[in-house]
Amino acid sequence: MAAKPARREKKKGQASCGHKIGANNKLILQGFASFLISPPAIDLSERRQEFSPSTAQSAKWAKIEKTLAAAKGRLDPYAHDKGLAEALRAVDLYAGLKSTIRRHYGGQAVTNAWLKMYEITSEMGLVTAARTPADVGLGHTYALRAFCNAELPGAFICALNHYLCVWHPETRFEWVGSSLYPSSKDGSLSTDRILDGASSDILGDHYGLYAQNPDRWLMSPEMRGDVTNTANIRALVAGAHARLGEVDLYTSDAGIEVSNDYVRQEELTARIHLGQTVVGLMSLRVGGVMVVKTYTFVHPSSLSLMAVCASAFDSFYVTKPVTSRPANSEVYIIGFGFRGLSSDFKEHLLAAVETFDFSRVLVSLEAPEAEATVSSLFTAAQQLHACQQVAFLSEAIAFYEAYRGKMSSLRAFLLPIARKVQAAWLKRNPVLQVSSSCLVVDDDVMKRWAKKEVDTAGGAPCADGPQ
């Protein structure tokens, strides 16, 4: 079967603050948003800071943060209203795709994360960008060696596998995964708890990918896969290289529940984001591709990491798939053509994780040569967070207030809209049935293993839980 063409060269940011918010917007449908970030005109690794205090957040960045905080704050009066969670589920127009793909196309571990990974792979041309020539004697022309971090219950792996089976059968999928190994309530490590999920922040082996593929997972009771621990980071990198040789594609979908303090989400998730990104920058081969989740990036500490990534890849994007729940701040940063980093700079990044302080920056962004990078990051932040997310929250609240206590009427009103956008998504990102020989886990085993269907959001679908 012929491969689908990559579309990333054509993508532009499409969100706009210019439209009037109201029910006629039908929940701000903007399409896959992709922002190409201008690379610095200098090697930022030569401008690293010894973790000095960062410059103060400028007024224009603070305005984005305040605008978004105000929009999220409009949810506060309904914080204890169970109907709000139901309403936010109702306005998730793409939720029905999960059951469609499971029932009609044999998708495995199809969660919201599966949809996002499939969409990103389709929209951004990940496979053709990352894969490498393989030994044809093994039956494939190419190989894709992927390290999927923060991965349980396995949605990214299953989405990549499905996409490869459908569109790139000539490409052999070689993968390893890792996730944070859970501990028991008394602090001791527990193998059993990885099966059921240790908490809302640590996802379990709900589909049997860990149990059925133990040799492909890097974490253990001794090495928990903690991306905020530098010894674990070194072990993850070494483990991925030992299993795969080289890493063509690195993904990481780490996030923690911050719904009780969503205004500080960027700060509270910053160390995890730094750690998972450092794992990728230390794992990838030269020329490799990285996909990592983050949230807002309006503070100097976050901006400096984004600028490092823009400097480390031939092309670097900030993206928001349409299947990424628009009420939350998550975005995916994607780097193509990894340029490599010096050993000294890798140690600098590890030291930043070890002694993490949100008030410090990795590199100086004061030089004129970094101005275009910061400017393009501002455009992405303004459109995705101050415009698109704020617009969605405003309209979602308007729907909730109009249909409060009448959720069945809201679902009935939105159903034809949801069917339309889901059909459009499937047309743009076709999903076909795969043969049983191409599954990550035997389907009968997976069905017996799964005690319940789970979604990678964890907990209530509030505005900014892990997705």
NUSEBA-768626 format. One line per field, with one value per residue (C-alpha): residue number from 1; residue in one letter; x, y, z. Coordinates in nm, 2 decimals, always signed. Layout:
BEGIN
seq <- c(NUM,...)
type <- c(A,...)
x <- c(X,...)
y <- c(Y,...)
z <- c(Z,...)
//
This chain:
BEGIN
seq <- c(1,2,3,4,5,6,7,8,9,10,11,12,13,14,15,16,17,18,19,20,21,22,23,24,25,26,27,28,29,30,31,32,33,34,35,36,37,38,39,40,41,42,43,44,45,46,47,48,49,50,51,52,53,54,55,56,57,58,59,60,61,62,63,64,65,66,67,68,69,70,71,72,73,74,75,76,77,78,79,80,81,82,83,84,85,86,87,88,89,90,91,92,93,94,95,96,97,98,99,100,101,102,103,104,105,106,107,108,109,110,111,112,113,114,115,116,117,118,119,120,121,122,123,124,125,126,127,128,129,130,131,132,133,134,135,136,137,138,139,140,141,142,143,144,145,146,147,148,149,150,151,152,153,154,155,156,157,158,159,160,161,162,163,164,165,166,167,168,169,170,171,172,173,174,175,176,177,178,179,180,181,182,183,184,185,186,187,188,189,190,191,192,193,194,195,196,197,198,199,200,201,202,203,204,205,206,207,208,209,210,211,212,213,214,215,216,217,218,219,220,221,222,223,224,225,226,227,228,229,230,231,232,233,234,235,236,237,238,239,240,241,242,243,244,245,246,247,248,249,250,251,252,253,254,255,256,257,258,259,260,261,262,263,264,265,266,267,268,269,270,271,272,273,274,275,276,277,278,279,280,281,282,283,284,285,286,287,288,289,290,291,292,293,294,295,296,297,298,299,300,301,302,303,304,305,306,307,308,309,310,311,312,313,314,315,316,317,318,319,320,321,322,323,324,325,326,327,328,329,330,331,332,333,334,335,336,337,338,339,340,341,342,343,344,345,346,347,348,349,350,351,352,353,354,355,356,357,358,359,360,361,362,363,364,365,366,367,368,369,370,371,372,373,374,375,376,377,378,379,380,381,382,383,384,385,386,387,388,389,390,391,392,393,394,395,396,397,398,399,400,401,402,403,404,405,406,407,408,409,410,411,412,413,414,415,416,417,418,419,420,421,422,423,424,425,426,427,428,429,430,431,432,433,434,435,436,437,438,439,440,441,442,443,444,445,446,447,448,449,450,451,452,453,454,455,456,457,458,459,460,461,462,463,464,465,466,467)
type <- c(M,A,A,K,P,A,R,R,E,K,K,K,G,Q,A,S,C,G,H,K,I,G,A,N,N,K,L,I,L,Q,G,F,A,S,F,L,I,S,P,P,A,I,D,L,S,E,R,R,Q,E,F,S,P,S,T,A,Q,S,A,K,W,A,K,I,E,K,T,L,A,A,A,K,G,R,L,D,P,Y,A,H,D,K,G,L,A,E,A,L,R,A,V,D,L,Y,A,G,L,K,S,T,I,R,R,H,Y,G,G,Q,A,V,T,N,A,W,L,K,M,Y,E,I,T,S,E,M,G,L,V,T,A,A,R,T,P,A,D,V,G,L,G,H,T,Y,A,L,R,A,F,C,N,A,E,L,P,G,A,F,I,C,A,L,N,H,Y,L,C,V,W,H,P,E,T,R,F,E,W,V,G,S,S,L,Y,P,S,S,K,D,G,S,L,S,T,D,R,I,L,D,G,A,S,S,D,I,L,G,D,H,Y,G,L,Y,A,Q,N,P,D,R,W,L,M,S,P,E,M,R,G,D,V,T,N,T,A,N,I,R,A,L,V,A,G,A,H,A,R,L,G,E,V,D,L,Y,T,S,D,A,G,I,E,V,S,N,D,Y,V,R,Q,E,E,L,T,A,R,I,H,L,G,Q,T,V,V,G,L,M,S,L,R,V,G,G,V,M,V,V,K,T,Y,T,F,V,H,P,S,S,L,S,L,M,A,V,C,A,S,A,F,D,S,F,Y,V,T,K,P,V,T,S,R,P,A,N,S,E,V,Y,I,I,G,F,G,F,R,G,L,S,S,D,F,K,E,H,L,L,A,A,V,E,T,F,D,F,S,R,V,L,V,S,L,E,A,P,E,A,E,A,T,V,S,S,L,F,T,A,A,Q,Q,L,H,A,C,Q,Q,V,A,F,L,S,E,A,I,A,F,Y,E,A,Y,R,G,K,M,S,S,L,R,A,F,L,L,P,I,A,R,K,V,Q,A,A,W,L,K,R,N,P,V,L,Q,V,S,S,S,C,L,V,V,D,D,D,V,M,K,R,W,A,K,K,E,V,D,T,A,G,G,A,P,C,A,D,G,P,Q)
x <- c(+0.00,+0.13,+0.24,+0.04,+0.22,+0.37,+0.19,+0.41,+0.57,+0.22,+0.10,+0.04,-0.10,-0.47,-0.61,-0.73,-0.85,-1.04,-1.37,-1.67,-1.72,-2.06,-2.26,-2.23,-1.86,-1.94,-1.65,-1.38,-1.29,-0.96,-0.79,-0.45,-0.24,+0.13,+0.38,+0.73,+0.97,+1.26,+1.60,+1.85,+2.11,+2.38,+2.47,+2.28,+2.50,+2.77,+2.56,+2.46,+2.41,+2.54,+2.18,+2.18,+1.84,+1.64,+1.53,+1.18,+0.89,+0.81,+0.47,+0.35,+0.42,+0.26,-0.05,-0.09,-0.06,-0.32,-0.56,-0.56,-0.58,-0.88,-1.05,-0.98,-1.10,-1.44,-1.47,-1.41,-1.78,-1.87,-1.57,-1.80,-2.07,-2.07,-2.25,-1.94,-1.74,-2.03,-2.06,-1.69,-1.72,-2.01,-1.82,-1.53,-1.64,-1.38,-1.44,-1.66,-1.36,-1.22,-1.51,-1.53,-1.16,-1.18,-1.50,-1.45,-1.07,-0.93,-0.74,-0.57,-0.54,-0.74,-0.75,-0.73,-0.35,-0.39,-0.59,-0.33,-0.03,-0.20,-0.30,+0.05,+0.21,-0.03,-0.01,+0.36,+0.50,+0.69,+0.75,+0.93,+1.12,+1.25,+1.29,+1.62,+1.72,+1.70,+1.86,+1.63,+1.72,+1.50,+1.20,+1.17,+1.31,+1.32,+1.32,+1.17,+1.34,+1.12,+1.17,+0.83,+0.86,+0.59,+0.41,+0.17,-0.09,+0.07,-0.14,+0.15,+0.30,-0.03,-0.11,+0.24,+0.21,-0.14,-0.01,+0.29,+0.09,-0.16,+0.06,+0.42,+0.42,+0.77,+0.89,+0.98,+0.87,+1.12,+1.03,+1.11,+0.90,+0.92,+0.69,+0.72,+0.73,+0.48,+0.53,+0.29,+0.12,+0.39,+0.66,+0.77,+0.78,+0.50,+0.50,+0.13,+0.04,+0.18,-0.11,-0.39,-0.23,-0.08,-0.26,-0.41,-0.06,+0.08,-0.10,-0.12,-0.08,-0.45,-0.40,-0.13,+0.15,+0.39,+0.30,+0.31,+0.63,+0.85,+1.18,+1.07,+1.03,+1.31,+1.18,+1.20,+1.18,+1.55,+1.53,+1.19,+1.21,+1.18,+1.27,+1.34,+1.62,+1.95,+2.06,+1.74,+1.78,+2.13,+1.99,+1.70,+1.93,+2.17,+1.88,+1.73,+2.07,+2.13,+1.80,+1.77,+2.13,+2.01,+1.69,+1.51,+1.20,+1.16,+0.82,+0.72,+0.37,+0.44,+0.20,+0.07,-0.27,-0.27,-0.64,-0.62,-0.36,-0.40,-0.27,+0.08,+0.06,+0.37,+0.58,+0.45,+0.52,+0.84,+1.09,+0.91,+0.90,+1.27,+1.36,+1.16,+1.31,+1.66,+1.60,+1.51,+1.80,+2.04,+1.88,+1.83,+2.06,+2.17,+1.88,+1.62,+1.28,+1.13,+0.77,+0.72,+0.42,+0.43,+0.19,+0.22,+0.56,+0.54,+0.81,+1.18,+1.28,+1.04,+1.13,+1.50,+1.43,+1.21,+1.49,+1.75,+1.52,+1.48,+1.86,+1.91,+1.69,+1.68,+1.31,+1.11,+0.74,+0.48,+0.16,-0.19,-0.38,-0.76,-0.79,-0.60,-0.87,-0.91,-1.00,-0.65,-0.31,-0.12,+0.07,+0.32,+0.67,+0.82,+1.17,+1.30,+1.66,+1.84,+2.17,+2.34,+2.47,+2.81,+2.89,+2.95,+2.60,+2.44,+2.60,+2.48,+2.12,+2.15,+2.28,+1.97,+1.75,+1.94,+1.94,+1.61,+1.49,+1.21,+1.36,+1.67,+1.73,+1.93,+2.07,+2.07,+1.80,+1.92,+2.13,+1.97,+2.04,+1.77,+1.51,+1.34,+1.31,+1.15,+0.92,+0.79,+0.74,+0.53,+0.32,+0.25,+0.17,-0.05,-0.26,-0.28,-0.33,-0.44,-0.67,-0.77,-0.79,-0.95,-1.21,-1.29,-1.33,-1.55,-1.78,-1.78,-1.89,-2.16,-2.29,-2.28,-2.47,-2.73,-2.78,-2.72,-2.93,-3.01,-2.70,-2.90,-3.02,-2.66,-2.54,-2.83,-2.75,-2.38,-2.42,-2.45,-2.15,-1.95,-2.03,-1.93,-1.59,-1.52,-1.59,-1.36,-1.09,-1.11,-1.10,-0.79,-0.62,-0.75,-0.76,-0.79,-0.83,-0.50,-0.44,-0.41,-0.04,+0.03,-0.09,+0.13,-0.05,-0.28,-0.62,-0.79,-0.52,-0.57,-0.95,-0.92,-0.65,-0.84,-1.07,-1.20,-1.15,-0.93,-0.84,-0.50,-0.65,-0.68,-0.94,-1.22,-1.20,-1.13,-0.97,-0.61,-0.56,-0.29,-0.40)
y <- c(+0.00,+0.34,+0.56,+0.87,+1.19,+1.40,+1.73,+1.91,+2.15,+2.29,+2.34,+2.68,+2.80,+2.86,+2.97,+3.33,+3.57,+3.77,+3.58,+3.65,+3.39,+3.23,+2.91,+2.97,+2.89,+2.52,+2.49,+2.67,+2.40,+2.52,+2.21,+2.07,+2.36,+2.36,+2.64,+2.62,+2.78,+2.98,+2.84,+3.07,+3.22,+3.10,+2.78,+2.81,+2.54,+2.80,+3.05,+2.82,+2.98,+2.84,+2.84,+3.21,+3.36,+3.43,+3.77,+3.87,+3.75,+4.03,+4.20,+4.04,+3.69,+3.77,+3.88,+3.54,+3.38,+3.61,+3.58,+3.20,+3.20,+3.43,+3.19,+2.89,+3.08,+3.10,+2.73,+2.79,+2.86,+2.52,+2.33,+2.11,+2.08,+1.72,+1.84,+2.04,+1.72,+1.58,+1.89,+1.89,+1.53,+1.62,+1.90,+1.67,+1.63,+1.36,+1.12,+0.89,+0.82,+0.58,+0.33,+0.37,+0.28,-0.01,-0.16,-0.11,-0.10,-0.33,-0.05,-0.16,+0.04,+0.32,+0.60,+0.98,+0.94,+0.69,+0.94,+1.22,+1.00,+0.87,+1.22,+1.36,+1.08,+1.14,+1.52,+1.55,+1.26,+1.11,+0.77,+0.88,+1.14,+0.90,+0.56,+0.42,+0.16,-0.20,-0.52,-0.64,-1.00,-0.96,-0.89,-0.51,-0.22,+0.02,+0.00,+0.24,+0.22,+0.39,+0.47,+0.55,+0.71,+0.78,+0.52,+0.30,+0.18,+0.17,+0.40,+0.56,+0.23,+0.08,+0.39,+0.39,+0.01,+0.05,+0.34,+0.14,-0.17,+0.03,+0.28,+0.15,-0.23,-0.21,-0.07,-0.29,-0.15,-0.20,-0.04,-0.01,+0.16,+0.30,+0.44,+0.55,+0.23,+0.26,+0.23,+0.11,+0.33,+0.26,+0.36,+0.01,-0.08,-0.31,-0.52,-0.58,-0.21,-0.17,-0.38,-0.17,+0.18,+0.32,+0.66,+0.91,+1.01,+0.66,+0.45,+0.08,-0.21,-0.21,-0.37,-0.62,-0.46,-0.48,-0.83,-0.96,-0.78,-0.77,-0.76,-0.44,-0.23,-0.05,+0.04,-0.20,-0.19,-0.10,+0.17,+0.33,+0.53,+0.85,+1.13,+1.37,+1.14,+1.18,+0.83,+0.70,+0.92,+0.78,+0.43,+0.49,+0.62,+0.33,+0.08,+0.22,+0.21,-0.15,-0.27,-0.07,+0.02,+0.37,+0.56,+0.70,+0.83,+0.93,+1.01,+1.10,+1.18,+1.26,+1.47,+1.50,+1.60,+1.97,+2.05,+2.18,+2.44,+2.48,+2.84,+2.70,+2.41,+2.52,+2.55,+2.22,+2.02,+2.20,+1.95,+1.65,+1.82,+1.90,+1.55,+1.38,+1.61,+1.55,+1.18,+1.23,+1.46,+1.21,+0.91,+1.01,+0.94,+1.23,+1.29,+1.15,+1.28,+1.37,+1.41,+1.54,+1.68,+2.00,+2.27,+2.65,+2.80,+3.16,+3.17,+3.22,+2.87,+2.70,+2.93,+2.85,+2.48,+2.54,+2.75,+2.47,+2.23,+2.47,+2.49,+2.11,+2.02,+2.11,+2.20,+2.23,+2.27,+2.34,+2.16,+2.10,+1.80,+1.85,+1.53,+1.70,+1.82,+2.19,+2.28,+2.19,+2.35,+2.05,+2.09,+1.86,+1.98,+1.80,+1.81,+1.68,+1.61,+1.60,+1.77,+1.61,+1.77,+1.78,+1.57,+1.89,+2.03,+1.70,+1.71,+2.07,+1.95,+1.67,+1.92,+2.13,+1.83,+1.74,+2.09,+2.21,+2.56,+2.71,+3.06,+2.97,+2.94,+2.69,+2.93,+3.31,+3.44,+3.80,+3.79,+3.94,+3.62,+3.45,+3.71,+3.53,+3.21,+3.39,+3.58,+3.26,+3.10,+3.39,+3.36,+2.99,+3.07,+3.36,+3.16,+2.83,+2.94,+3.30,+3.26,+2.91,+2.76,+3.07,+3.08,+2.71,+2.76,+3.05,+2.87,+2.55,+2.75,+2.92,+2.58,+2.45,+2.75,+2.72,+2.35,+2.31,+2.02,+1.93,+1.73,+1.50,+1.80,+1.93,+1.59,+1.58,+1.93,+1.84,+1.49,+1.60,+1.83,+1.55,+1.31,+1.57,+1.65,+1.28,+1.19,+1.47,+1.35,+1.00,+1.13,+1.33,+1.06,+0.73,+0.43,+0.09,-0.26,-0.44,-0.82,-1.02,-1.09,-0.72,-0.66,-0.56,-0.80,-1.09,-0.93,-1.21,-1.18,-0.80,-0.83,-1.09,-0.88,-0.55,-0.53,-0.20,+0.06,+0.35,+0.69,+0.84,+1.15,+0.99,+1.12,+1.36,+1.53,+1.87,+2.16,+2.06,+1.70,+1.48,+1.38)
z <- c(+0.00,-0.09,+0.20,+0.28,+0.19,+0.47,+0.52,+0.77,+0.53,+0.45,+0.81,+0.95,+1.28,+1.22,+1.56,+1.57,+1.84,+1.59,+1.60,+1.83,+2.09,+2.11,+2.03,+1.66,+1.68,+1.76,+2.00,+1.80,+1.54,+1.40,+1.27,+1.34,+1.46,+1.38,+1.44,+1.29,+1.54,+1.40,+1.50,+1.68,+1.46,+1.72,+1.89,+2.22,+2.38,+2.37,+2.56,+2.85,+3.19,+3.51,+3.63,+3.71,+3.79,+3.48,+3.36,+3.48,+3.27,+3.02,+3.02,+2.69,+2.82,+3.15,+2.97,+2.80,+3.14,+3.30,+3.01,+3.03,+3.41,+3.40,+3.15,+3.36,+3.67,+3.52,+3.60,+3.97,+4.06,+3.92,+4.08,+4.29,+4.03,+3.90,+3.59,+3.48,+3.42,+3.23,+3.02,+2.94,+2.82,+2.61,+2.43,+2.35,+1.98,+1.90,+2.19,+1.97,+1.75,+2.01,+1.99,+1.61,+1.57,+1.82,+1.67,+1.30,+1.25,+1.52,+1.70,+2.02,+2.34,+2.16,+2.42,+2.36,+2.35,+2.07,+1.86,+1.92,+1.83,+1.51,+1.41,+1.48,+1.28,+0.99,+0.99,+1.05,+0.84,+1.14,+0.98,+0.66,+0.85,+1.13,+0.97,+0.85,+0.58,+0.71,+0.62,+0.34,+0.43,+0.73,+0.51,+0.54,+0.35,+0.65,+1.03,+1.28,+1.61,+1.87,+2.24,+2.38,+2.73,+2.99,+2.78,+2.98,+2.91,+2.56,+2.34,+2.15,+2.07,+1.95,+1.74,+1.58,+1.51,+1.35,+1.13,+1.02,+0.95,+0.73,+0.55,+0.58,+0.58,+0.44,+0.77,+1.06,+1.40,+1.67,+2.01,+2.37,+2.63,+2.98,+3.24,+3.61,+3.81,+4.09,+4.46,+4.73,+4.98,+5.24,+4.99,+4.89,+4.53,+4.40,+4.09,+4.13,+4.12,+3.77,+3.66,+3.80,+3.80,+4.11,+4.11,+3.88,+3.78,+3.72,+3.46,+3.48,+3.23,+3.15,+2.80,+2.88,+2.68,+2.98,+3.08,+2.72,+2.62,+2.94,+2.75,+2.57,+2.89,+3.05,+3.40,+3.70,+4.08,+4.08,+3.80,+3.82,+3.50,+3.69,+3.45,+3.74,+3.86,+3.67,+3.75,+3.60,+3.30,+3.23,+3.28,+3.04,+2.77,+2.81,+2.81,+2.49,+2.32,+2.44,+2.31,+1.99,+1.90,+1.78,+1.85,+1.54,+1.72,+2.08,+2.23,+2.58,+2.71,+3.07,+3.28,+3.63,+3.77,+3.86,+3.86,+4.22,+4.12,+3.74,+3.75,+3.84,+3.59,+3.39,+3.71,+3.86,+3.55,+3.45,+3.60,+3.45,+3.11,+3.13,+3.24,+2.96,+2.70,+2.83,+2.79,+2.43,+2.35,+2.50,+2.33,+1.97,+1.68,+1.47,+1.23,+1.46,+1.55,+1.89,+2.01,+2.36,+2.55,+2.74,+2.85,+2.86,+2.80,+2.91,+3.17,+3.10,+3.23,+2.98,+2.70,+2.74,+2.71,+2.40,+2.25,+2.32,+2.13,+1.84,+1.82,+1.84,+1.54,+1.18,+1.22,+1.54,+1.58,+1.85,+1.76,+1.89,+1.74,+1.72,+1.93,+2.21,+2.44,+2.37,+2.73,+2.85,+2.78,+2.65,+2.33,+2.15,+2.06,+1.76,+1.64,+1.30,+1.21,+1.55,+1.52,+1.82,+2.14,+2.29,+2.60,+2.80,+2.71,+2.79,+3.14,+3.17,+3.10,+3.35,+3.61,+3.54,+3.62,+3.93,+4.08,+3.92,+4.00,+3.80,+3.85,+3.64,+3.27,+3.07,+2.82,+2.77,+2.53,+2.55,+2.23,+1.92,+1.74,+1.95,+1.89,+1.60,+1.81,+2.10,+1.86,+1.69,+2.03,+2.14,+1.83,+1.91,+2.27,+2.19,+1.94,+2.12,+2.48,+2.48,+2.18,+2.10,+2.45,+2.60,+2.32,+2.37,+2.75,+2.70,+2.46,+2.67,+2.98,+2.77,+2.67,+3.02,+3.15,+2.88,+2.92,+3.29,+3.41,+3.05,+2.95,+2.73,+2.53,+2.50,+2.37,+2.12,+2.00,+1.95,+1.81,+1.44,+1.48,+1.64,+1.36,+1.10,+1.25,+1.32,+0.96,+0.85,+1.08,+0.94,+0.59,+0.67,+0.88,+0.73,+0.97,+0.81,+0.95,+1.03,+1.02,+1.34,+1.26,+1.28,+1.64,+1.93,+2.16,+2.05,+2.04,+2.24,+2.51,+2.52,+2.55,+2.83,+3.00,+3.00,+3.30,+3.19,+2.92,+3.03,+2.90,+2.95,+3.10,+3.45,+3.69,+3.60,+3.26,+3.41,+3.22,+3.28,+3.39,+3.23,+2.88)
//
